[in-house]
Structures are given as structure tokens and as C-alpha cells.
Amino acid sequence: DYVNSLNPKRANIATNLANLPRTMMASLDLSAPLNQGFGMASRKEFYKNLGSMLKAFSSEGRFRDIQAEILTRPSYKAARKAGLRITDLGEKLENREEVFMSNLVDKIPGVAGSQRAYTGFLNKLRMDVYDDLVRKAGIAGEDVGAGSKVLEDIANIVNNFTGGAKVGKLEQGSPALNALLFSPRKIKSTLEILNPVNYVSPSISPTARKAAIRNLLGSTLIATTVIKLSRMLGGEESEVDPRSADFGKVKIGDTRVDVSGGNASYLTLISRLWTGETKSTTSGAITPLGTGFGQTSRLGLVGQFGRNKLSPLASLVADIFQGENAIGEKKTPTQSVI
């Protein structure tokens, strides 16, 4: 903290302002576990760190204690070299979790606590799972020396299942990328989770591959169980057809609750593009994709999907230009701003 305080550089005000709406939308809750952390929901480390999240929410001192415990682990330096994403709250926006890449509201009660809880939970979860997998890889006889590819593979898997995937050459420009997209790292993470290569490639550490399969199956089973329980408790029949936008969601009247950590929408898009058909959420009718007047095309589906991934500020601009929001509701510029 002292070293960081010596750096007179301040975060770019334009980038700060552009990311402010998303920071406010992601605040005043404890959403990290079922958002970025959902991919780890079947692991013991997930539940063990719920307490750490509450501690970080309660005070800044406890948040710094969590950060200090991580930074002083013997494995920390090798983990960072391997690319494990450990974030913080400070002037360097690229070092923050992507939903909080604005420091203009750091002192607001509730908002500040939400940021600490989100960051503290994910950092502790990532480091705990990373250490566990490195230990298992070592027992299996894999090379876990500092700088080894095994450590990189493990770090990548942990990042992917906690919404912290690398964005390549855009790493340092991630705050500006966040001004355009709501969660670019989360998008990349989901694409990596859905990439079959990460589960079968012999060039990837066996320990990392096994962990990826376990995480995928575990989180899928949990989501399925929640949907089934909601049906038993009086909810509506769940949608099993991935061509429908209701796939992977709990239905309660007109309300839809996504229990897939945001991943179901990707499966819906893939299914629609693959089959060339969509299923109506109201009538259940199957409609073929086409290129004629009034028909939804594959390109249109991709465009709509991308529109839904825009940041609040970019979405506002799109709403004003089109005169309607992402789901087709007519909006005046004033209504869009509100």
C-alpha cells in the first residue's frame, strides 16, 4: 500500500466515468459467488470463502488482511508468473475486477463494501483452488516448478471458471474495453469453458483438464438441481429446449432467474445457429431462421446477442440511436438515460 501511494499517477477520468454506470449497477449486493464464481460452485473452496466475502464487506481492514494473506503465500509469486488473476482496489483500473473499473465511488458506504466483498471473495477463491490443484499436480508427478507450463494451465483453468480469463493483447487496455462491453473477461471465460479443446487436448496438464471437467459437470449439476427444486416448490415447468431463451432459467410468473452463471444464453445462441431454428418463449412455436423480410437471420441473432453484451453506457447510445432498448421496448432518450 505504501509503495502504491508513492505513484502519483491517477486513473484516466474519461475511462473512470465510462465505467461508472456498470460499477453502480454491480454494487449494493454480494453477487460474486453466483456471477463470476459460479463455475466453482461444486468445490469446497467456494463455500469456505463465503465467510471471507462477508469479512471483506464488513471492513476495509479485513479486506486488506485477506489480500495480505494471499500476497505472503510461498506460492504467490509463481502463481502470478503463471498468470493467475489476483485483483485489487486502487488507481490502476486494469488491476480491478471488471465490474468495478471505476474508483469514483470508492468512498460511498455500501458501494465500497460491495467492491471489497467481490474482490476479496474471488481472489481468495482463485488462490485456494490454484494451490489445491498445484498440490495435486505435484502428487501426480507433474512439473510444478516456477514458470512451468503446468502452472500456466492450472492458472488458466482457475481464471476461466472465475470470470478472469486473459484477453490477450488487450490486457492493459481492459478498462477501455470495459467501457464498450459489460464483461469482456467473463465473455472470454465462458467461451473458454465451452471450448472442447480445454477438456481433451493432451498438451494441457492432466490435472488442469480433470479440474475443468469437474467444474463444468459440478456447476451444471447444481444448476439442474436448482431448476428441479424450483419446480417441486411450485415453479413453472423448466424449459429443456436450448433453442428457447428460457433454457437454463427458473420461471416464476413473468420473472426469469438465470441459475447458470450467465452461460445458458451462449448455449441458446449456439443451438439456434446450429439448428437454424428458434423456439418462442410464449407460444412454444418453432420458427426457422431465414433471410426474407421480417425473418430473423443468423447474422441478426449474433448481432442481438452482441447488443445484449454492451456496457450500460454503450447500450444507452444504442438505445438513443435506435429509439428502443435491447428487447424492443420503445424509449425516448430521457427514458433511456433514466
RAQUIQUI-V307007 format. One line per field, one symbol per residue. ss: DSSP state (H for helix, E for strand, C for the rest). psi: psi as a letter, one per 20 degrees, with the letter a starting at -180 (. if undefined). burial: + if it has 9 or more other ideal C-beta (glycine too) atoms within 8 Angstrom, else -. A space follows every 50 residues. Layout:
ss: ???
psi: ???
burial: ???
This chain:
ss: CHHHHCCCCCCCHHHHHHHHHHHHHCCCCCCCCCCHHHHHCCCHHHHHCH HHHHHHHHCHHHHHHHHHHHHCCCCHHHHHHHCCCCCCCCCCHHHCCHHH CCCCCCCCCCHHHHHHHHHHHHHHHHHHHHHHHHHHHHHCCCCCCCCCHH HHHHHHHHHHCCCCCCCHHHCCCHHHHHCCECCHHHHHHHHHHCCCHHHH CCCCCHHHHHHHHHHHHHHHHHHHHHHHHHHHCCCCCCECCCCECCECEE EECCEEEECCCCCHHHHHHHHHHHHCEEECCCCCCEEECCCCCCCCCHHH HHHHHHHHCECHHHHHHHHHHHCECCCCCECCHHHHHC
psi: ggghiioipqqphghghhigghghhjrkamiggjehihijijqhhghhjh hhghghhhqhghghggghhghjqhigghghhijpoprroahnhijrqhil lpjikhipqggghggggggggggggghggghghgghhghijqokqpjqhg hgggggggggjkkkqqkcijghjhghhhigqgmhhhghgghhhiohhiii piiqphgggghggggggghggggggggghhghjjrrpqpioiiqiipjqp pncjppookjkjhhhghggggghgikqqppigijqppqqajrpiqprghh ggghghhijqrgghhggggghijrahjjppprhghgg.
burial: ----------+---++++++++++-++--+-++++++++++++-++-+++ -++++++----++++++--+--+-++-++++++++++++-+-++-+++++ +++-++----++++++++++++++++++++++++-+++---+-+---+-+ +++++++++++++++++--++--++++++++-++++++++++++---++- ---++-+++-+++++++++-+++--+++-++---+--++--+++-+++++ +------++++++++++++++++---++++-----++-+-------++-- ++-++-+-++++++++-+++----++----+----+--
